[in-house]
Amino acid sequence: MSVNNTAIITLKSSDGEEFDVPREVALMSVTVRNLMEDDYDKKTIPLYNVESRVLAKVIEYCKRHCPATTTTTNSSEAMTEEEKKKQEEELEAWDNEFVNMDNDQLFIVINAANYMAVQGLMDVACRRVADRIRELSVEEVREVFGIENDFTEEEEAQLRRENKWAFQ
């Protein structure tokens, strides 16, 4: 399916910027899909919890992952297993580069992906966060997430004893 022949949906960010997006791309968001079901003829979908700079990132992700916008010389049925695997590897590399951003920006993208219900973006962004904190100490994780330690030294020592496996 060619994107040029598709309907265009306008997504409006919280700061008023409008993005004209192919319908298939916009419908990758469950939130947009649900809002369109409420009013099928609606051409502009307001996204009150997503700023324009973040909405642009979400749209970029959706365009890259939307089957209707990916252009390949062969249809997916005609692709060999090797070609499919190569395409998946390229997309995974693109995803990894896409979420290569500072923590603050990454958390904003996660919030937008959650609000818009774009599961694939949620998965790749949350995996990036998990990869970043995997080798960190409890104190370092608290610092990354801005979590204040509200345990007394005795309470924390007891928790560490009771849950040794979590601190190994």
N, C-alpha and C positions, 0 to 999 in steps of 0.2 A: 504494500500500500504506500503510495506516495504522500508525503506530508503536504505537498503543494495543493492537493485536492481535498484536504480535510478542513473541517470547521475550525474556527479560531475561537478560543475562550480567553477572556481578559481576566487576569488575576490582579487584584488590587491589594497592595501592601498596606500595612498599618500607617505608613507615612504618606500614603496617597499615590505612590507611583504605580502605574499600570503596566502589566506585561502581557502582550499578546502571545498566546501559547497554542500550539496545535491541540485540539481536543484530546487526542490519544495521550499526549504528554500530561496534560492537566489531570486526566482521569487516573493517572498513576497514584494520585493522592486520594485516599479514601474519604478524607474530609471534603475535598472538592466534589467528588462523586456524590456524596450524601447531600451536599448543598445543592447540586444540580438536580437531584431527584426531587427535592422540595419544590423547585421551580425550574422545570425542564427548559423553558425558553430563556432563562436567565443567561445573559452574555457576559456579565461582569460578576466575578465572585470575590467578595471582600474577605481578606484574611487578616483579621484585626490583630492577631498576635505575632505577625511576622513582618519585620522591617524589610525594606526593599533590597538592601545589600545581601541579606540572608535569603530572601525569596529568590534572588537571582542565582544563588548557589544551588538551592533546591531544584530549580528549573533546569539548571545545567546538568545536575545528576539525573533527573528524570529524562531529559532528552537523550542522554547517553545510554540509558537503560531501556528506553521505550522501543519495543520491537518494531513499531511503525516508523521510527526515525532512524534505525540502524540500517545503513546501506551496505549490502554485501552483494557480490556478483552472483552468488548462488543462493537459492532459497535454503532455509535451514534443513529441509528434507533432503536436498541434493548434496549437502555438505558431508564430507567424509568425517569420520570420528576424529582424525588428526586435525582437520580444519576447525571443527567445533572446539576441540581442546585448546588450540592456539587462540581462537577467538575468546574463550573463557579466560585464558591466562592474560591476554591483553586487557580485558575488561577488569580483571582483578588488579593488575598493575596500575591501571588508570584510577580505580577506586582508592588504592593505597596512596597514590599521589594526591588525589582529590581531598582526602581527609588529613593530609599533612599540613596541619595548621596549629597555631598555638592553642593551649587549653581553653582559654576564654572563648575564642571563636568556635572551637569544636563544641563546647557546651551549648552555645547559642544555636548552632546547626542542629544539634541533637534535640533541643527544645522545639525548633521549627519542624523537624522531621516527625517528632512525636505529635505535635499539634496538627500537622497536615496528614498524619498517618501514612508516611512513606516508609514502609517497613524495611526495604533494602537499604536505604540511607541510614535508618536507625541502626541496623545490624552492623554496617561497615564502620560507622562513627563510634558506636559503643565498643566494638572490637578494638578500635584504635585506642580508646581510653583504657581498656583492659590491658592491652599490650604495654602501655606506658606505665601502669602502676604495678604490673606483675612482679617486678623485682624490688619494689620500694618497701621500705620499712613502714610500720604503722604511723610513725611520726611524719614521714615524708608524704604519705597518703593524706594525712590530715592537712598538711601544708598545701598540697595540690588542690584539695577540695575546699579549703578554708574552714575546716572543722575544728572547733574548739574542744579540747580535751576536758570534759567535765567530770572525769573520774578522779577520786583521790588516789594517792600512790598505793594505798592498801587495796582499794577496789580493783585497780588495774593489775596489781600483782596477783590477786586472786583469780581474775579473769584469765591471765596468762597461764596460771597453773591449771585451771580447769579446761583450758582450750589449747594445750601445748601444740597440737597439730596445726593450728592456725598461725602459729608464730615460727614455724620451722622454715 
